[in-house]
């Protein structure tokens, strides 16, 4: 089969995945029915992940159904990306064309931040959420549950007592009690840090993993599509993880390439390492997220790395003295 083509069954699966996503975004999803469809075949789960990744890449400031832009497309001899886009938007368009009206009390709402931005939101039940750089969070509250969807980025949530609080959209649902939680979406999963309260992860195979606040038991989980890894995070690591709430970034002897990747989350003008030999150089310190000047000075003076600023960003290379 040619790389750019899909079978009729593959196209139909993508349409079904797009329809499930549209139902979720408009508050009409049957969670149990969706779980049965997703778990019926690995192809279903993969198709939904593709459609979800496409939707996350689309700019959106509102999540209420009437604000969705309608796009049209046909499944034919096209690239896989075009096929996914067509399937996703066709499913959403079909629901909108059907005249769906979402009750305001059960509609999806969202908040976003740009690269380098942050934002604090007061939720309807008095809970609070802080959004880190380049983040989009959606939520939907009812009398029986509070559902969150982290579409990209990182949040810190302070949850008050109330109905069941569930984070969906990741590899597995995360059920949270009242407490304080930091959640970050990675390309291959969700990282959850529990600072107060507790949480459980509902695995696809009906297994459960529980994490609670405190240093004596696992208080961090990385929820990936195939498994959930539980870790115990020390207090200094907790402070480093949540330093972004104070507009700070902390490195504890991490490789330079990891530090640069982390810093670039906050920067419109990116940092680039020109010499691969520098990638594993360990760096440490506390710096401002919005201004890399102190960080760049530290690597230049402390590590002897040559920093070249430009209109597009900053280049890191071996010092000219070292190269002689």
Secondary structure, DSSP 8 states (H G I E B T S, - for coil): --TT---HHHHHHHHHHHHHHHHHHTT---HHHHHHHHHT-HHHHHHHHHHHHHHHHS--S--SGGGS-------SS--HHHHHHHHHHHHHHHHHHTT----GGG--EEEE--TT--EEEE-TTS-EEEE-SS-EEEEEE-SSEEEEEEEESEEEEEE-S-SEEEEESSSSEEEE-SEEEEEEEETTEEEEEEEESEEEEE-TTS-EEEEESSSSS--EEEEESS-EEEE---HHHHHHHTGGGGTEEEEEEEEHHHHHHHHHTT-SSEEEE--GGGTT-EEEEEEESS--HHHHHHHHHHH-EEEEE-SSEEEEEE-HHHH-
